[in-house]
Amino acid sequence: MTFTSLGLSEPLARAVADLGYGAPTPVQREAIPAVLRGRDVWACARTGSGKTAAFVLPLLHALSAHPGRAPRQVRALVLVPTRELAAQISEAIGRYGRYLPRPLKTCLAVGGVSINPQMMALRGGADLVVATPGRALDLVKQNALRLSSVETLVLDEADRLLSLGFSEELTRLLELLPARRQNLLFSATFPQAVQTLAAQLLHEPTRVSVDSSEPPADTPEALGTIEQRAIEVDTDKRTPLLRRLIETHAWSHVLVFVASRHGADHVALKLNRAGILAAALHGELSQGARTQALADFQAQRVKVLVATDVAARGLDIERLPAVVNYDLPRSTVDYLHRIGRTGRAGQSGVAVSFVTPSTEAHFRLIERRHHLKLPRERLAGLEPTELAPPVLDPQGGVKGKRKSKKDKLREAAAAAQSPTRKRQG
């Protein structure tokens, strides 16, 4: 099967051939014809499956085959959870559409940077807008973005959109869109919130998944090209362990996940002091700094990118040999999303998790949720000596140091009842 046989135009097929794409991936084989037929699509697409091309290519085909009115009106809106993913999709649109006879105007609308250039870019309209929900609403308020002519809506990384608290913004944007439109929903996982959204949004959708011979997206078998390792280490020895792994394996570049902005800055600083070029990536950086850190890492001007979970979803880093969980992800779902940054497009990769005595119980929970059982390793000279804390919840993992929402609600309820009890006494 070829991209042409899926119904795509010759200019699009030529562009993907130039990019070295061979046969379409399973999600592309199923999604592209459905999108071209104008169907709503509900796709479960794991990381590295080629989902961006699965919706961008048929979108470009439709927009170029049926030119819109002049001046341009926005006919396709792609909503994503992060600025980095938005930029990546915008770049993909440019690469795939390079040979189209009529150039399509695409506008990137994300927060963290001045809104004025984006307002200027939207003068005269656009064929396609790739945006984060908050900035899209800002542009609507400024009368720079009009959504009344949108023919196709794409929600990419829908589970992340909802988990990051964009549900209110999505509701407001949906109210601004025409009732008759095509809806494409892509998500790596389908928790209840995403299923509810799909039921409200989609009309008789085509369900897309990999064929039955391939493992589901949320199983470890789906990441079979990734070697997973778990190394036991004390909390204060994690940076020396990271340095030893980098030096021993001579990784060309490595993505290191930490839990906080402070942790990203701290680990990057220590690596740089040790002579290992590193950059931090987190949500508190300006958009310019985030873009520069990613560009330096992808060009291998820095060896290590130390990132919070802002980098766990949607980023496509070519030929990344290794991922390290310096801190374990708080969410068990994010474990797969993190390690899925390596081993992409059929390449092999390694994912290493640092397991301290205090996080051993949480890592066992991650293993249970993903049907894993990884042998624990120890490196000479860096063996753990800390004592593990008592496990208060034998059925679950270790809670983080931050109080959960339930804990806070219980405390608030207790505080509210306390004066009443005193008055009653």
ZAMARGU-4260 file (C-alpha; in steps of 0.2 Angstrom, whole numbers, plus 5000, padded with zeros to 4 digits):
<rodrens>
0) 5000/5000/5000 | 5006/5018/4996 | 5001/5035/5001 | 4994/5038/4983 | 4983/5022/4985
5) 4975/5030/5000 | 4968/5043/4990 | 4981/5057/4993 | 4986/5069/4979 | 5003/5067/4969
10) 5011/5083/4977 | 5008/5076/4995 | 5014/5058/4990 | 5030/5066/4983 | 5033/5076/4999
15) 5032/5061/5010 | 5043/5051/4998 | 5056/5065/5000 | 5055/5063/5018 | 5059/5045/5017
20) 5042/5038/5022 | 5039/5021/5016 | 5023/5012/5017 | 5009/5021/5027 | 5008/5015/5046
25) 4993/5006/5052 | 4985/5022/5059 | 4988/5031/5043 | 4981/5017/5033 | 4965/5018/5043
30) 4963/5036/5047 | 4968/5044/5030 | 4954/5037/5019 | 4941/5040/5033 | 4946/5058/5034
35) 4946/5060/5015 | 4928/5053/5015 | 4923/5067/5027 | 4920/5055/5042 | 4922/5059/5060
40) 4937/5049/5067 | 4941/5043/5084 | 4959/5037/5084 | 4969/5028/5098 | 4986/5032/5092
45) 5002/5029/5103 | 5017/5039/5102 | 5028/5036/5087 | 5013/5029/5077 | 5013/5042/5063
50) 4997/5051/5069 | 5002/5068/5064 | 5003/5063/5046 | 4987/5053/5048 | 4977/5069/5050
55) 4988/5083/5042 | 4990/5074/5025 | 4971/5072/5022 | 4968/5090/5029 | 4980/5097/5016
60) 4972/5086/5002 | 4955/5093/5006 | 4960/5111/5008 | 4970/5111/4992 | 4957/5102/4982
65) 4943/5114/4986 | 4950/5131/4988 | 4941/5143/5000 | 4934/5160/4997 | 4945/5175/4997
70) 4949/5183/5008 | 4954/5167/5017 | 4943/5160/5031 | 4949/5148/5044 | 4943/5131/5037
75) 4953/5119/5049 | 4957/5121/5067 | 4970/5110/5076 | 4970/5111/5095 | 4984/5104/5105
80) 4990/5105/5124 | 5007/5112/5122 | 5017/5125/5113 | 5030/5112/5107 | 5017/5101/5100
85) 5009/5115/5091 | 5026/5121/5083 | 5030/5103/5078 | 5013/5101/5069 | 5015/5118/5061
90) 5032/5112/5054 | 5025/5096/5048 | 5011/5105/5038 | 5025/5115/5030 | 5035/5099/5025
95) 5020/5090/5019 | 5013/5104/5009 | 5029/5110/5000 | 5023/5104/4983 | 5005/5109/4983
100) 5001/5120/4968 | 4992/5133/4979 | 5001/5137/4995 | 4991/5135/5010 | 4992/5148/5024
105) 4995/5141/5041 | 4995/5151/5057 | 5003/5145/5074 | 4994/5152/5089 | 5002/5148/5106
110) 5004/5157/5123 | 5021/5162/5131 | 5025/5174/5117 | 5018/5191/5111 | 5000/5190/5104
115) 5003/5204/5092 | 5013/5195/5078 | 5000/5181/5078 | 4986/5194/5076 | 4996/5202/5062
120) 4998/5184/5054 | 4980/5182/5054 | 4976/5198/5044 | 4969/5192/5028 | 4964/5176/5036
125) 4972/5159/5036 | 4967/5141/5029 | 4973/5132/5044 | 4976/5137/5062 | 4986/5126/5075
130) 4983/5133/5092 | 4983/5130/5111 | 4966/5133/5118 | 4970/5148/5129 | 4978/5158/5115
135) 4965/5153/5102 | 4952/5161/5114 | 4963/5176/5117 | 4963/5179/5098 | 4945/5177/5097
140) 4942/5190/5110 | 4954/5202/5100 | 4943/5199/5084 | 4958/5192/5076 | 4952/5174/5074
145) 4935/5170/5067 | 4929/5152/5068 | 4912/5153/5060 | 4919/5145/5044 | 4929/5130/5052
150) 4925/5114/5042 | 4937/5102/5052 | 4941/5102/5070 | 4956/5091/5076 | 4959/5088/5095
155) 4977/5080/5096 | 4982/5073/5112 | 4964/5074/5119 | 4968/5065/5135 | 4982/5078/5139
160) 4971/5092/5134 | 4958/5087/5147 | 4971/5082/5161 | 4979/5099/5159 | 4963/5108/5163
165) 4958/5114/5146 | 4940/5107/5147 | 4932/5124/5150 | 4942/5132/5136 | 4937/5118/5124
170) 4919/5120/5129 | 4920/5139/5125 | 4928/5136/5108 | 4916/5122/5103 | 4902/5135/5106
175) 4910/5146/5093 | 4911/5133/5079 | 4898/5128/5066 | 4887/5114/5071 | 4890/5105/5055
180) 4909/5101/5054 | 4921/5086/5054 | 4928/5081/5070 | 4945/5071/5072 | 4950/5066/5089
185) 4967/5058/5093 | 4972/5052/5110 | 4985/5040/5116 | 4974/5034/5130 | 4955/5035/5133
190) 4951/5039/5151 | 4933/5042/5155 | 4934/5061/5152 | 4940/5058/5134 | 4926/5045/5131
195) 4913/5058/5137 | 4920/5071/5126 | 4920/5059/5111 | 4902/5054/5114 | 4897/5073/5114
200) 4908/5078/5100 | 4908/5064/5087 | 4894/5059/5075 | 4895/5040/5070 | 4914/5041/5070
205) 4926/5029/5062 | 4936/5020/5076 | 4954/5019/5071 | 4967/5008/5080 | 4981/4997/5075
210) 4977/4981/5067 | 4974/4966/5078 | 4991/4959/5075 | 4999/4973/5084 | 4998/4976/5103
215) 4987/4989/5111 | 4994/5006/5114 | 4994/5004/5133 | 5004/4988/5134 | 5023/4986/5136
220) 5023/4975/5121 | 5018/4991/5111 | 5035/4997/5116 | 5045/4982/5111 | 5059/4991/5103
225) 5063/5000/5120 | 5074/4991/5133 | 5067/4996/5150 | 5079/4996/5165 | 5077/5000/5183
230) 5092/5005/5194 | 5091/5006/5213 | 5100/5021/5220 | 5099/5033/5234 | 5091/5050/5231
235) 5107/5060/5233 | 5117/5048/5221 | 5106/5050/5206 | 5116/5064/5198 | 5132/5054/5199
240) 5123/5039/5193 | 5117/5049/5178 | 5134/5055/5174 | 5141/5037/5175 | 5127/5031/5163
245) 5131/5045/5150 | 5149/5042/5151 | 5148/5022/5150 | 5135/5021/5136 | 5142/5036/5126
250) 5124/5041/5122 | 5124/5055/5108 | 5110/5063/5118 | 5098/5059/5132 | 5081/5065/5138
255) 5080/5066/5157 | 5064/5068/5166 | 5062/5076/5183 | 5047/5081/5194 | 5049/5100/5195
260) 5056/5116/5187 | 5068/5118/5201 | 5074/5100/5198 | 5077/5103/5180 | 5087/5118/5183
265) 5097/5110/5197 | 5101/5094/5187 | 5106/5104/5172 | 5117/5115/5182 | 5126/5100/5190
270) 5129/5092/5173 | 5136/5108/5166 | 5148/5110/5180 | 5154/5092/5177 | 5158/5096/5159
275) 5142/5088/5151 | 5132/5101/5141 | 5114/5101/5147 | 5099/5112/5145 | 5083/5113/5156
280) 5066/5113/5148 | 5050/5117/5159 | 5035/5128/5159 | 5042/5143/5168 | 5054/5147/5154
285) 5049/5159/5141 | 5043/5152/5124 | 5060/5158/5116 | 5070/5149/5129 | 5060/5133/5127
290) 5061/5134/5108 | 5080/5137/5109 | 5083/5122/5122 | 5074/5110/5110 | 5083/5116/5095
295) 5100/5114/5104 | 5095/5097/5109 | 5089/5091/5092 | 5104/5098/5084 | 5115/5089/5098
300) 5123/5105/5103 | 5119/5100/5120 | 5120/5081/5126 | 5106/5081/5139 | 5089/5089/5140
305) 5082/5089/5158 | 5064/5091/5157 | 5048/5091/5167 | 5032/5082/5159 | 5030/5097/5147
310) 5041/5086/5136 | 5033/5069/5139 | 5019/5070/5126 | 5019/5075/5107 | 5038/5079/5105
315) 5046/5069/5091 | 5065/5069/5094 | 5073/5059/5080 | 5084/5045/5084 | 5084/5048/5103
320) 5094/5033/5110 | 5089/5035/5128 | 5077/5042/5141 | 5080/5043/5160 | 5067/5044/5173
325) 5077/5054/5186 | 5061/5056/5196 | 5047/5044/5193 | 5031/5051/5185 | 5018/5054/5197
330) 5005/5047/5185 | 5007/5029/5180 | 5000/5033/5163 | 5014/5046/5160 | 5027/5032/5162
335) 5023/5026/5144 | 5022/5043/5137 | 5039/5047/5144 | 5049/5032/5138 | 5040/5033/5121
340) 5051/5047/5117 | 5064/5034/5112 | 5062/5019/5101 | 5052/5029/5089 | 5048/5024/5070
345) 5056/5007/5072 | 5072/5013/5080 | 5078/5005/5096 | 5081/5014/5112 | 5083/5012/5131
350) 5073/5019/5145 | 5081/5019/5163 | 5071/5023/5179 | 5080/5028/5195 | 5071/5019/5209
355) 5075/5025/5227 | 5070/5017/5243 | 5056/5029/5245 | 5049/5027/5227 | 5051/5008/5226
360) 5033/5005/5231 | 5027/5018/5218 | 5038/5009/5204 | 5029/4993/5209 | 5013/5001/5205
365) 5019/5007/5188 | 5024/4989/5185 | 5007/4982/5190 | 4998/4995/5179 | 5008/4991/5164
370) 5010/4972/5167 | 5029/4974/5169 | 5042/4965/5180 | 5059/4973/5178 | 5074/4966/5187
375) 5082/4979/5199 | 5100/4983/5195 | 5114/4991/5206 | 5130/4999/5200 | 5146/4997/5210
380) 5150/5011/5221 | 5132/5018/5220 | 5122/5005/5229 | 5108/5012/5240 | 5110/5013/5258
385) 5094/5023/5263 | 5080/5014/5272 | 5063/5013/5264 | 5049/5022/5273 | 5034/5011/5279
390) 5021/5008/5266 | 5005/5015/5272 | 4994/5009/5258 | 4999/4991/5253 | 4986/4991/5239
395) 4994/5006/5230 | 5009/5016/5227 | 5018/5030/5237 | 5009/5046/5237 | 5019/5062/5233
400) 5024/5074/5246 | 5011/5086/5240 | 4993/5084/5247 | 4980/5077/5236 | 4964/5085/5232
405) 4955/5073/5243 | 4967/5076/5257 | 4964/5095/5256 | 4945/5092/5255 | 4945/5082/5271
410) 4955/5094/5280 | 4944/5109/5274 | 4928/5099/5280 | 4936/5095/5297 | 4941/5113/5299
415) 4923/5118/5295 | 4915/5106/5307 | 4927/5110/5322 | 4920/5127/5327 | 4902/5119/5326
420) 4908/5105/5338 | 4915/5117/5350 | 4898/5127/5350 | 4888/5111/5352 | 4899/5106/5367
</rodrens>
